[in-house]
Amino acid sequence: MAQLDKNDLVQMNEDYFKSLKKERLVEVAKNLHILATDLWEKEQKNSQNSSQPPSLDNPYSSKQKQKPESFSSESESAEAKTEQKQLNESSEKPEKKKSPRKPGKQPGAKGFGRKQPLKAEAIIPHYPHQCSACNQNLAESENQRYMGHYVLELEPELNGFRIVCQLHHYYRKTCNCGHCTDAKPGEGKVFVVEGRTRDLKLTEYVLVGPTLGTFIASLGVRYRMSRSKIQEFLNDWAQTELSTGTIDRCIREAGIACVPVVEELVEQLQIADILHLDETHWYESGKLHWLWVAVTTKTAVFRIGSRRKEELSYLVKEAFLGWLVTDGYAAYRSHPKRQRCVAHLIRKAVAITGVIDQKAAQIGQWILDDLRELIATIAYKKEDTRLIRKLQVRLRRACHLGKKADHQKLQALAKEIFNDWDAVVAFVYHPELPPTNNEAERALRHAVIARRIGFGTRTSEGSWAYSSLLSVIETCRLREINPWTYIAEVLALARQGLAPPPFPIGS
């Protein structure tokens, strides 16, 4: 039966109701009751009984002040589902014509230069050590300086840090064979993005050193500061003037340099016993994408892409033999060893306990009580096998009643539990498994806040950089090591075209 829409309601006035016979008036009343019930249930929806994020809760509602479930963690993956309707509605609007104007400095626009020249506090010489023609070691002899450039670098101090200006001098030597060899700044990979006028090249011939570049990346990614806010911070507190373009380049350089590190972390995921997975929606150049996360006790890997199964296969390869802890997304169901997040089911059951249909509400309460008691029993009385079997029988009986009930949401929940039964109760037979997916959901929260502030990324390169930095930072936090010294080392080596060092194991 189709639900009443706006056009139907417009036609229903007092004269229309008076003109109807009793039988038809009853049918119209039934349809209006269904519509009113659905609207009321939507009005009661909050983060306690659905996948709606707490940020969308009504701050003036007294119901929101109740203490939340200790095991019920907010899922940004499910939040993506609740916001999908808004995304679909916005996509139905006629598309605006794209402006020919590209981001960044426009052709013919007046540029901005440094008001005062940099003053070097230290001079760092670079000499060639081997002839580039005959491969002979170059003896110490008179050198000819042929180029130089300034580098701003961050130096940690006992009570803080300071930014110093270094002048790097590059020298030329002549070999006995008569060939001149130049010392040159290191060069790494070049990353190309279609439509961009200037490609990103990792090189030592830049204004910002690796430690300062890592510091800027930390402000942008970890502390969610915009490029303009970072510019303001450096100018006010470190008396260092940098353009927003230079700041953006530093963040992208640090992220792209970490891409090989992430590949190493992905391989480490495959040997884990338990792997938490989740996803939330993301925007790349205004288009809908998805941010995936895979988390173990010591490793976290983020990836931005589509919601297709191919993205999942990047994180979970065929060699993975452990357990997955996930929500109900269908892409996860092909894995034979999986624990379904029970907190999602509990929130849905909570919503059903508040519906107008009292019979459906009662069955929803039975399902809710059985799920909660099952978790508590495994946590505190896992040796009581008789009680555990009894709870499973009760839960199946309640779901069986729910499948026959005349309530759409209750039927959907009951079928969801039945169709994924082995994954729902996997923690009963394997007590080492967590019944909820809190770890993955918690790992995504930082990125969800960043998405609300910055509206995602602009290019595929930006998505790679952001997800790679998130992966390295979060993994370092899990292993209780300082991420910034490691990222600075990775960036310094990447600018020389060298491979990153092995990822620290940590404590």
VEXDREN-2710 file (C-alpha; in Angstrom, 1 decimal):
% VEXDREN-2710
k/r/px/py/pz
1/MET/0.0/0.0/0.0
2/ALA/1.4/3.3/-1.1
3/GLN/1.7/6.0/1.6
4/LEU/-0.2/9.2/1.3
5/ASP/1.8/12.0/-0.3
6/LYS/1.4/15.8/-0.5
7/ASN/-0.9/15.7/-3.4
8/ASP/-3.3/13.3/-1.6
9/LEU/-3.3/15.5/1.5
10/VAL/-4.1/18.7/-0.4
11/GLN/-7.3/17.1/-1.7
12/MET/-8.5/16.0/1.7
13/ASN/-10.5/18.9/3.1
14/GLU/-13.7/19.1/5.2
15/ASP/-16.0/18.9/2.2
16/TYR/-14.2/15.8/1.0
17/PHE/-14.6/14.0/4.3
18/LYS/-18.4/14.9/4.5
19/SER/-19.0/13.6/1.0
20/LEU/-17.6/10.1/1.8
21/LYS/-19.7/7.1/2.9
22/LYS/-18.9/5.5/6.2
23/GLU/-17.0/2.6/4.8
24/ARG/-14.8/4.8/2.6
25/LEU/-14.3/7.2/5.5
26/VAL/-13.0/4.4/7.6
27/GLU/-10.5/3.4/4.9
28/VAL/-9.3/7.0/4.6
29/ALA/-9.0/7.2/8.4
30/LYS/-6.8/4.1/8.4
31/ASN/-4.5/5.6/5.8
32/LEU/-4.2/8.8/7.8
33/HIS/-3.5/6.8/10.9
34/ILE/-0.7/5.0/9.2
35/LEU/0.8/8.3/8.1
36/ALA/0.4/9.8/11.5
37/THR/2.1/6.8/13.1
38/ASP/5.1/6.9/10.8
39/LEU/5.5/10.6/11.4
40/TRP/5.3/10.2/15.2
41/GLU/7.9/7.4/15.1
42/LYS/10.2/9.6/13.1
43/GLU/9.7/12.4/15.5
44/GLN/10.8/10.1/18.4
45/LYS/14.0/9.0/16.6
46/ASN/17.2/9.9/18.4
47/SER/20.7/8.5/18.9
48/GLN/19.5/6.2/21.7
49/ASN/17.1/4.2/19.5
50/SER/18.5/4.5/16.0
51/SER/21.6/5.1/14.0
52/GLN/21.1/8.9/14.1
53/PRO/24.3/10.7/15.3
54/PRO/24.1/12.5/18.6
55/SER/24.8/15.8/16.9
56/LEU/21.3/15.6/15.3
57/ASP/19.5/15.1/18.7
58/ASN/17.2/17.8/19.9
59/PRO/19.1/19.7/22.6
60/TYR/15.9/20.8/24.2
61/SER/14.4/17.3/24.6
62/SER/14.5/16.0/28.2
63/LYS/14.7/12.4/26.8
64/GLN/18.2/13.1/25.5
65/LYS/19.5/13.7/29.0
66/GLN/19.0/10.0/29.9
67/LYS/22.2/8.0/30.3
68/PRO/23.1/6.1/27.1
69/GLU/23.7/2.4/26.9
70/SER/27.3/1.6/28.0
71/PHE/27.8/-0.8/25.2
72/SER/25.9/1.1/22.5
73/SER/28.4/3.1/20.4
74/GLU/27.3/5.5/17.7
75/SER/28.0/4.2/14.2
76/GLU/29.0/6.7/11.6
77/SER/28.5/3.8/9.1
78/ALA/24.8/3.7/10.0
79/GLU/24.8/7.5/10.1
80/ALA/25.7/7.4/6.4
81/LYS/22.5/5.4/5.8
82/THR/20.3/8.0/7.7
83/GLU/21.8/10.8/5.7
84/GLN/21.6/8.9/2.4
85/LYS/18.1/10.2/1.9
86/GLN/19.2/13.8/2.1
87/LEU/22.0/13.0/-0.4
88/ASN/19.5/11.5/-2.8
89/GLU/17.1/14.5/-2.5
90/SER/19.9/16.9/-3.2
91/SER/21.0/14.9/-6.2
92/GLU/17.5/15.3/-7.7
93/LYS/17.9/19.0/-8.0
94/PRO/19.0/20.3/-11.4
95/GLU/22.8/20.5/-11.7
96/LYS/24.3/23.9/-12.0
97/LYS/26.5/24.7/-14.9
98/LYS/30.2/24.2/-14.0
99/SER/32.2/27.4/-13.9
100/PRO/35.2/27.4/-16.2
101/ARG/37.1/29.0/-13.3
102/LYS/39.6/26.6/-11.8
103/PRO/40.7/26.7/-8.1
104/GLY/43.8/28.6/-7.2
105/LYS/45.5/31.6/-8.7
106/GLN/43.9/32.8/-11.9
107/PRO/45.8/33.7/-15.0
108/GLY/46.7/37.4/-14.9
109/ALA/46.0/37.8/-11.2
110/LYS/48.4/39.8/-9.1
111/GLY/50.7/37.6/-7.1
112/PHE/51.9/38.0/-3.6
113/GLY/55.6/37.9/-2.6
114/ARG/57.5/37.8/0.6
115/LYS/57.8/41.3/2.1
116/GLN/61.2/40.8/3.7
117/PRO/64.0/38.5/2.6
118/LEU/64.8/35.4/4.7
119/LYS/67.8/35.6/7.0
120/ALA/69.7/32.3/7.4
121/GLU/70.6/31.2/10.9
122/ALA/72.6/28.2/9.7
123/ILE/74.4/27.2/6.4
124/ILE/74.3/23.6/5.4
125/PRO/76.8/22.6/2.6
126/HIS/76.2/19.7/0.2
127/TYR/79.2/18.2/-1.7
128/PRO/79.3/15.6/-4.4
129/HIS/81.2/12.4/-3.3
130/GLN/81.3/10.4/-6.5
131/CYS/81.9/11.3/-10.1
132/SER/78.7/10.8/-12.0
133/ALA/80.7/9.8/-15.2
134/CYS/83.4/7.4/-14.0
135/ASN/82.1/6.5/-10.6
136/GLN/85.4/7.4/-8.9
137/ASN/85.3/8.8/-5.4
138/LEU/86.0/12.6/-5.5
139/ALA/88.9/13.7/-3.5
140/GLU/88.7/16.7/-1.2
141/SER/89.6/19.7/-3.3
142/GLU/88.4/23.2/-4.0
143/ASN/84.7/23.2/-4.5
144/GLN/82.6/25.7/-6.5
145/ARG/79.3/26.7/-5.1
146/TYR/76.7/26.8/-7.9
147/MET/73.3/27.1/-6.2
148/GLY/71.5/27.4/-2.9
149/HIS/68.0/27.7/-1.4
150/TYR/66.4/28.5/1.9
151/VAL/64.6/25.9/4.1
152/LEU/62.4/26.7/7.1
153/GLU/62.7/23.9/9.6
154/LEU/61.2/23.3/13.1
155/GLU/63.6/22.6/15.9
156/PRO/62.1/21.1/19.1
157/GLU/63.4/22.7/22.3
158/LEU/63.1/21.9/26.0
159/ASN/60.1/24.1/26.6
160/GLY/58.6/24.2/23.1
161/PHE/59.9/24.7/19.6
162/ARG/61.2/27.3/17.2
163/ILE/61.3/27.7/13.5
164/VAL/64.8/28.4/12.0
165/CYS/65.9/29.4/8.6
166/GLN/68.6/27.3/7.0
167/LEU/70.5/28.1/3.8
168/HIS/71.5/25.0/1.8
169/HIS/74.5/25.4/-0.4
170/TYR/75.2/22.9/-3.3
171/TYR/78.7/22.5/-4.6
172/ARG/80.3/21.3/-7.9
173/LYS/83.5/19.3/-8.1
174/THR/85.7/18.4/-11.1
175/CYS/87.0/14.8/-11.3
176/ASN/90.5/13.8/-12.6
177/CYS/88.7/12.6/-15.7
178/GLY/87.6/16.2/-16.4
179/HIS/83.9/15.6/-15.7
180/CYS/82.1/18.1/-13.4
181/THR/79.7/16.6/-10.9
182/ASP/77.1/18.6/-9.1
183/ALA/75.5/17.9/-5.7
184/LYS/71.8/18.1/-6.2
185/PRO/68.7/18.2/-3.9
186/GLY/67.1/14.8/-3.6
187/GLU/64.1/13.9/-5.7
188/GLY/61.3/11.4/-5.2
189/LYS/58.1/10.4/-7.0
190/VAL/55.9/12.7/-9.0
191/PHE/52.1/12.4/-8.5
192/VAL/49.8/13.4/-11.4
193/VAL/46.2/14.5/-11.0
194/GLU/44.2/15.0/-14.2
195/GLY/43.3/18.6/-14.8
196/ARG/45.9/20.1/-12.4
197/THR/48.4/22.5/-13.9
198/ARG/51.2/21.6/-11.5
199/ASP/52.0/18.0/-10.4
200/LEU/53.2/17.2/-6.9
201/LYS/56.8/16.3/-6.9
202/LEU/58.5/15.1/-3.7
203/THR/61.9/16.9/-3.6
204/GLU/64.3/18.5/-1.1
205/TYR/64.2/21.7/-3.2
206/VAL/61.3/23.2/-1.2
207/LEU/60.9/25.9/1.3
208/VAL/59.5/23.8/4.2
209/GLY/61.7/21.1/5.9
210/PRO/60.3/17.7/6.8
211/THR/59.8/18.3/10.5
212/LEU/58.0/21.6/9.9
213/GLY/56.0/20.0/7.1
214/THR/55.0/17.2/9.5
215/PHE/54.0/19.8/12.1
216/ILE/51.8/21.5/9.5
217/ALA/50.2/18.2/8.5
218/SER/49.5/17.5/12.2
219/LEU/47.6/20.8/12.5
220/GLY/45.6/20.1/9.4
221/VAL/44.8/16.4/9.9
222/ARG/45.0/15.6/13.6
223/TYR/43.8/18.9/14.9
224/ARG/41.4/19.7/12.0
225/MET/42.6/23.2/11.4
226/SER/41.9/24.8/8.0
227/ARG/44.7/26.0/5.8
228/SER/44.0/29.7/6.6
229/LYS/43.9/28.9/10.3
230/ILE/47.3/27.2/10.1
231/GLN/48.6/30.2/8.2
232/GLU/47.3/32.5/11.0
233/PHE/48.7/30.3/13.7
234/LEU/52.2/30.2/12.2
235/ASN/52.2/33.9/11.6
236/ASP/50.9/34.9/15.1
237/TRP/52.9/32.4/17.2
238/ALA/56.0/31.5/15.2
239/GLN/56.4/34.7/13.2
240/THR/56.5/32.6/10.0
241/GLU/54.7/33.6/6.8
242/LEU/53.6/30.8/4.5
243/SER/51.0/30.9/1.8
244/THR/48.0/28.6/2.0
245/GLY/49.3/26.9/-1.2
246/THR/52.6/26.0/0.6
247/ILE/50.6/24.8/3.6
248/ASP/48.4/22.6/1.5
249/ARG/51.4/21.2/-0.3
250/CYS/53.0/20.2/3.0
251/ILE/49.9/18.3/4.0
252/ARG/49.7/16.5/0.7
253/GLU/53.5/15.7/0.7
254/ALA/53.3/14.2/4.2
255/GLY/50.3/12.1/3.2
256/ILE/51.6/10.9/-0.2
257/ALA/55.0/10.0/1.5
258/CYS/53.0/7.7/3.8
259/VAL/51.3/5.7/1.1
260/PRO/54.0/2.9/1.0
261/VAL/53.7/2.7/4.8
262/VAL/50.0/2.1/4.5
263/GLU/50.7/-0.8/2.2
264/GLU/52.9/-2.3/4.9
265/LEU/50.1/-1.8/7.4
266/VAL/47.5/-3.5/5.1
267/GLU/49.7/-6.6/5.1
268/GLN/49.9/-6.6/8.9
269/LEU/46.1/-6.6/9.0
270/GLN/45.9/-10.0/7.3
271/ILE/47.5/-11.8/10.2
272/ALA/45.2/-10.4/12.9
273/ASP/42.8/-12.7/14.9
274/ILE/40.1/-10.0/15.1
275/LEU/39.5/-7.2/12.6
276/HIS/36.9/-4.5/13.1
277/LEU/35.5/-2.9/9.9
278/ASP/33.2/0.0/9.3
279/GLU/32.5/2.8/6.8
280/THR/31.0/6.3/6.6
281/HIS/30.2/8.5/3.8
282/TRP/32.8/11.0/2.5
283/TYR/33.0/13.7/-0.1
284/GLU/35.6/14.1/-2.8
285/SER/35.2/17.2/-4.9
286/GLY/31.6/17.3/-3.7
287/LYS/30.8/13.8/-4.9
288/LEU/29.7/11.0/-2.6
289/HIS/32.5/8.6/-1.6
290/TRP/33.1/6.3/1.4
291/LEU/35.7/6.3/4.1
292/TRP/36.5/2.7/5.2
293/VAL/38.4/1.8/8.3
294/ALA/39.9/-1.6/9.4
295/VAL/41.2/-1.7/13.0
296/THR/43.0/-4.3/15.1
297/THR/44.5/-3.9/18.5
298/LYS/47.8/-2.5/17.0
299/THR/46.9/-1.3/13.5
300/ALA/44.4/1.0/11.8
301/VAL/44.0/1.5/8.1
302/PHE/41.7/4.1/6.4
303/ARG/40.8/4.2/2.7
304/ILE/38.6/6.5/0.7
305/GLY/36.8/5.1/-2.3
306/SER/33.5/3.7/-3.5
307/ARG/31.2/1.4/-1.5
308/ARG/31.8/-1.6/-3.8
309/LYS/33.2/-4.9/-2.6
310/GLU/36.5/-4.1/-4.4
311/GLU/37.3/-1.6/-1.7
312/LEU/36.7/-4.2/1.0
313/SER/39.0/-6.6/-0.8
314/TYR/41.9/-4.1/-0.5
315/LEU/41.6/-4.1/3.3
316/VAL/40.6/-7.8/3.7
317/LYS/42.4/-10.1/1.3
318/GLU/41.8/-13.8/0.7
319/ALA/44.7/-14.7/3.0
320/PHE/42.8/-13.3/6.0
321/LEU/41.7/-16.1/8.2
322/GLY/40.6/-14.3/11.3
323/TRP/37.2/-12.9/12.5
324/LEU/35.5/-9.8/11.2
325/VAL/33.5/-7.6/13.5
326/THR/31.1/-5.6/11.3
327/ASP/27.6/-4.1/10.9
328/GLY/25.0/-5.6/8.7
329/TYR/26.3/-4.3/5.4
330/ALA/25.9/-7.0/2.8
331/ALA/29.4/-6.8/1.4
332/TYR/30.7/-8.3/4.7
333/ARG/28.5/-11.4/4.6
334/SER/30.7/-13.4/2.3
335/HIS/33.3/-13.9/5.0
336/PRO/32.7/-17.1/6.9
337/LYS/33.9/-16.0/10.3
338/ARG/32.1/-12.8/11.3
339/GLN/30.6/-11.2/14.4
340/ARG/27.6/-8.9/13.8
341/CYS/27.5/-5.7/15.9
342/VAL/24.7/-6.3/18.4
343/ALA/24.5/-2.7/19.4
344/HIS/23.0/-1.8/16.1
345/LEU/20.2/-4.4/16.6
346/ILE/19.7/-3.2/20.2
347/ARG/19.1/0.4/19.0
348/LYS/16.6/-0.8/16.4
349/ALA/14.8/-2.8/19.1
350/VAL/14.7/0.3/21.4
351/ALA/13.0/2.2/18.6
352/ILE/10.3/-0.5/18.2
353/THR/9.5/-0.5/21.9
354/GLY/8.2/3.0/21.5
355/VAL/5.9/2.5/18.5
356/ILE/2.2/3.0/18.8
357/ASP/1.3/-0.6/18.0
358/GLN/1.4/-2.1/21.5
359/LYS/1.7/-5.7/20.2
360/ALA/4.7/-4.8/18.1
361/ALA/6.2/-2.7/21.0
362/GLN/5.9/-5.7/23.4
363/ILE/7.6/-8.1/20.9
364/GLY/10.3/-5.4/20.4
365/GLN/10.8/-5.3/24.2
366/TRP/11.3/-9.1/24.3
367/ILE/13.9/-8.9/21.6
368/LEU/15.6/-6.0/23.4
369/ASP/15.6/-7.8/26.8
370/ASP/17.0/-11.0/25.3
371/LEU/19.8/-9.3/23.4
372/ARG/20.9/-7.3/26.5
373/GLU/20.7/-10.3/28.8
374/LEU/22.6/-12.4/26.3
375/ILE/25.5/-9.9/26.3
376/ALA/25.4/-9.6/30.1
377/THR/25.4/-13.4/30.6
378/ILE/28.4/-13.9/28.3
379/ALA/30.3/-11.1/30.1
380/TYR/29.6/-12.3/33.7
381/LYS/28.1/-15.9/33.6
382/LYS/29.6/-17.5/30.5
383/GLU/29.9/-20.8/32.3
384/ASP/26.1/-21.0/32.7
385/THR/25.5/-22.9/29.4
386/ARG/21.9/-23.7/30.3
387/LEU/20.9/-20.1/30.7
388/ILE/22.7/-19.2/27.5
389/ARG/20.8/-21.8/25.5
390/LYS/17.5/-20.6/27.1
391/LEU/18.2/-17.0/26.1
392/GLN/18.9/-18.1/22.5
393/VAL/15.7/-20.0/22.3
394/ARG/13.8/-17.0/23.7
395/LEU/15.4/-14.7/21.2
396/ARG/14.5/-17.0/18.3
397/ARG/10.9/-17.3/19.6
398/ALA/10.6/-13.5/19.8
399/CYS/12.0/-13.0/16.3
400/HIS/9.6/-15.7/15.0
401/LEU/6.7/-13.7/16.5
402/GLY/8.2/-10.5/15.0
403/LYS/8.2/-12.0/11.5
404/LYS/4.5/-12.7/11.7
405/ALA/3.6/-9.3/13.3
406/ASP/1.8/-6.7/11.2
407/HIS/4.5/-4.1/11.7
408/GLN/7.0/-3.4/8.9
409/LYS/10.0/-2.3/11.1
410/LEU/9.5/-5.2/13.5
411/GLN/9.4/-7.7/10.6
412/ALA/12.5/-6.2/9.2
413/LEU/14.4/-6.5/12.5
414/ALA/13.3/-10.1/13.0
415/LYS/14.3/-11.1/9.5
416/GLU/17.6/-9.3/9.9
417/ILE/18.4/-11.3/13.0
418/PHE/17.2/-14.6/11.5
419/ASN/19.1/-14.1/8.2
420/ASP/22.3/-13.4/10.0
421/TRP/21.9/-15.6/13.1
422/ASP/25.3/-17.2/13.1
423/ALA/27.0/-13.8/13.0
424/VAL/24.7/-12.4/15.7
425/VAL/25.5/-15.1/18.2
426/ALA/29.1/-15.8/17.3
427/PHE/30.3/-14.2/20.5
428/VAL/28.3/-16.8/22.4
429/TYR/30.5/-19.6/21.2
430/HIS/33.6/-17.5/20.9
431/PRO/33.8/-15.4/24.1
432/GLU/36.9/-13.6/22.9
433/LEU/34.9/-11.8/20.3
434/PRO/33.4/-8.4/21.2
435/PRO/29.6/-8.2/20.7
436/THR/29.8/-4.7/19.4
437/ASN/31.9/-2.8/16.7
438/ASN/32.9/0.0/19.0
439/GLU/36.5/0.0/17.9
440/ALA/35.9/0.8/14.3
441/GLU/33.1/3.2/15.0
442/ARG/35.3/5.1/17.5
443/ALA/38.1/5.2/14.9
444/LEU/35.8/6.9/12.4
445/ARG/34.6/9.7/14.7
446/HIS/37.6/11.9/14.2
447/ALA/37.1/11.8/10.4
448/VAL/33.4/12.4/10.7
449/ILE/34.0/15.6/12.6
450/ALA/36.6/16.7/10.0
451/ARG/34.1/16.0/7.2
452/ARG/31.5/18.2/8.9
453/ILE/34.1/21.0/9.2
454/GLY/35.9/20.7/5.9
455/PHE/33.4/18.9/3.6
456/GLY/35.9/16.2/2.6
457/THR/38.7/16.3/0.1
458/ARG/39.0/17.9/-3.4
459/THR/41.1/15.4/-5.4
460/SER/42.0/11.7/-5.5
461/GLU/45.5/12.7/-4.4
462/GLY/44.0/14.6/-1.4
463/SER/42.0/11.5/-0.4
464/TRP/45.1/9.3/-0.6
465/ALA/47.0/11.8/1.5
466/TYR/44.3/12.2/4.1
467/SER/43.6/8.5/4.5
468/SER/47.3/7.6/4.6
469/LEU/48.0/10.2/7.3
470/LEU/45.0/9.0/9.3
471/SER/46.3/5.4/9.1
472/VAL/49.8/6.2/10.3
473/ILE/48.7/8.6/13.0
474/GLU/46.0/6.2/14.4
475/THR/48.4/3.2/14.2
476/CYS/51.1/5.1/16.1
477/ARG/48.5/6.0/18.8
478/LEU/47.5/2.3/19.1
479/ARG/51.1/1.3/19.5
480/GLU/51.8/4.2/21.9
481/ILE/54.6/5.8/19.9
482/ASN/55.1/9.4/18.6
483/PRO/53.7/9.6/15.1
484/TRP/55.3/12.9/14.2
485/THR/59.0/11.9/14.5
486/TYR/58.2/8.8/12.3
487/ILE/56.3/10.8/9.7
488/ALA/59.0/13.4/9.5
489/GLU/61.6/10.6/8.9
490/VAL/59.3/9.1/6.2
491/LEU/58.9/12.5/4.5
492/ALA/62.6/13.2/4.6
493/LEU/63.4/9.9/2.9
494/ALA/60.6/10.2/0.4
495/ARG/62.0/13.6/-0.8
496/GLN/65.3/11.7/-1.5
497/GLY/63.5/9.0/-3.4
498/LEU/64.2/6.4/-0.7
499/ALA/61.9/3.8/0.9
500/PRO/60.4/4.5/4.3
501/PRO/61.8/2.9/7.4
502/PRO/60.0/-0.2/8.9
503/PHE/57.0/0.8/11.0
504/PRO/57.8/0.7/14.7
505/ILE/56.3/-2.2/16.6
506/GLY/55.7/-0.1/19.8
507/SER/54.8/-1.4/23.2
END
